[in-house]
Amino acid sequence: MKKIIAIVLGLACALGAEEVKSNDNSVGAIGVGYQGILLGELFQGASVRYSPNDAPIMAQLIYARLSADIEGIDIDLDLFETRLAYVLIQRENSKFYVGGKLGYMAADAEGGDLEGFTYGLLFGTEWRFTELPEIGFNFDVGYDFRNLDAEGNDIQLNNVGISLGATYYF
């Protein structure tokens, strides 16, 4: 599975890259907003996005939290994640990107604590309406690898994650 994802991302970079235009309102701007991450349950959180001038990259920091009752157990999950993406296609009101993510997850549950590192690959898009160019809406899909420790027991959780967000750029 890892080889297939690497091949697809490599082909997308080689075949889909085109000249990056810098007339996008989010280039050289910092933005703050909402980010919802669907990993079986919906993590809700805040994010900060940044795109440096004249560089086809984006950086994002996310803090998300989930408080849920899963099969009768109250659980609070915290996720801290950073994402770095390469913009393959940038248009006046949209961009398509591929990238990676690295994070830390901690859970406080009635049965014990859980913590560990997460990493993964993603691709996504961000778009804006012409009438509201300072507001960006994003949609990401990625494959996540989670190496978690539950009080001495190693747990491997790998899954597809979907993320939706809205960002206001200054």
C-alpha positions in Angstrom: 0.0 0.0 0.0 2.8 2.4 0.9 4.5 1.8 -2.5 1.2 2.5 -4.4 0.7 5.8 -2.6 4.3 6.8 -3.2 4.0 6.0 -6.9 0.8 7.9 -7.3 2.2 11.0 -5.5 5.4 10.8 -7.6 3.4 10.6 -10.9 1.2 13.4 -9.8 4.2 15.6 -9.1 5.9 14.7 -12.4 2.9 14.9 -14.7 0.6 17.4 -13.0 3.0 20.2 -12.0 2.6 23.5 -13.9 3.8 27.0 -13.4 2.6 28.4 -10.1 0.9 31.8 -10.4 1.3 34.2 -7.5 -2.0 36.1 -7.9 -3.7 33.9 -5.2 -4.8 35.9 -2.2 -3.5 33.3 0.3 0.1 33.5 -1.1 2.3 35.3 1.4 -0.6 35.5 3.8 -1.3 33.9 7.1 -4.7 32.5 7.9 -6.6 31.1 10.9 -9.7 29.0 10.8 -11.6 25.8 11.6 -10.4 22.3 10.7 -12.6 19.2 11.1 -10.8 15.8 10.8 -12.9 12.7 10.2 -11.2 9.6 11.7 -14.2 7.5 12.4 -15.4 10.3 14.7 -15.1 14.0 14.0 -12.2 15.9 15.6 -12.9 19.6 15.7 -10.2 22.2 16.0 -8.4 25.3 15.0 -5.7 25.7 12.3 -3.2 28.2 11.1 -2.1 28.2 7.4 0.8 30.0 5.8 2.1 30.2 2.2 5.4 32.1 1.6 5.7 34.5 -1.3 6.8 33.0 -4.7 7.2 29.4 -3.3 4.8 26.6 -4.2 4.5 25.3 -0.6 2.0 25.6 2.2 2.4 24.9 6.0 -0.4 24.2 8.4 -0.6 23.7 12.2 -3.7 22.1 13.7 -5.0 21.4 17.2 -8.1 19.2 17.2 -10.1 17.7 20.1 -12.6 14.9 20.3 -14.7 14.2 23.4 -16.9 11.2 22.9 -18.6 8.2 24.5 -17.3 5.2 22.6 -19.0 1.9 23.5 -19.8 3.3 27.0 -16.4 4.7 27.7 -15.9 8.4 28.0 -12.8 9.5 26.1 -11.0 12.8 25.3 -8.6 12.8 22.4 -6.2 15.7 21.6 -4.4 15.9 18.2 -1.5 18.2 17.4 -0.5 18.1 13.8 1.7 19.9 11.4 1.3 19.6 7.6 3.6 20.6 4.8 2.3 20.5 1.2 3.7 21.2 -2.3 1.2 23.1 -4.5 1.0 21.3 -7.9 -1.6 23.5 -9.5 -2.5 27.0 -8.5 -5.2 29.0 -10.2 -6.8 32.4 -9.4 -9.4 30.9 -7.0 -8.1 27.4 -6.3 -5.0 25.2 -5.6 -4.3 21.5 -5.7 -1.6 20.2 -3.4 0.1 17.0 -2.1 2.1 16.7 1.1 2.8 15.0 4.4 1.8 15.4 8.0 3.4 14.7 11.4 1.6 14.8 14.7 1.1 13.8 18.3 -2.0 12.3 19.7 -3.0 11.8 23.4 -6.1 10.4 24.9 -7.5 10.4 28.4 -10.0 7.6 28.9 -11.7 5.8 31.8 -9.7 2.7 31.1 -6.3 4.3 30.8 -4.2 6.8 28.9 -3.0 6.5 25.3 -0.4 8.6 23.5 1.9 8.4 20.4 3.0 9.8 17.1 1.1 10.0 13.8 2.3 10.6 10.3 0.9 10.3 6.8 0.5 11.5 3.3 -2.2 13.7 1.9 -3.6 15.4 -1.2 -6.2 18.1 -1.3 -7.6 21.3 -2.6 -8.3 24.8 -1.4 -10.7 27.1 -3.2 -12.3 30.6 -2.7 -15.3 32.4 -4.2 -14.4 35.4 -6.3 -16.6 37.6 -4.1 -14.9 36.5 -0.9 -11.2 35.9 -1.8 -10.0 36.2 1.7 -11.9 33.1 2.9 -10.5 29.7 1.8 -12.3 26.4 2.0 -10.2 23.2 2.0 -10.7 19.5 1.5 -7.9 16.9 2.2 -7.7 13.1 1.9 -4.8 11.2 3.3 -3.5 8.0 4.7 -2.5 8.1 8.4 -0.2 5.9 10.3 -0.5 6.0 14.1 2.0 4.4 16.5 0.3 4.6 19.9 1.3 3.4 23.4 -1.5 2.3 25.7 0.2 1.8 29.0 3.0 -0.4 27.7 1.0 -1.9 24.8 1.9 -0.8 21.3 -1.0 -0.2 19.0 -0.8 0.4 15.2 -3.8 2.3 13.7 -3.7 3.0 10.0 -6.6 4.5 8.2 -7.8 6.9 5.6 -8.5 10.4 7.0 -10.7 13.1 5.6 -10.3 16.8 6.6 -12.5 19.8 5.9 -11.8 23.4 6.8 -12.4 27.1 6.4 -9.6 29.7 6.7 -9.7 33.5 6.9 -6.5 35.0 5.4 -5.1 38.3 6.6 
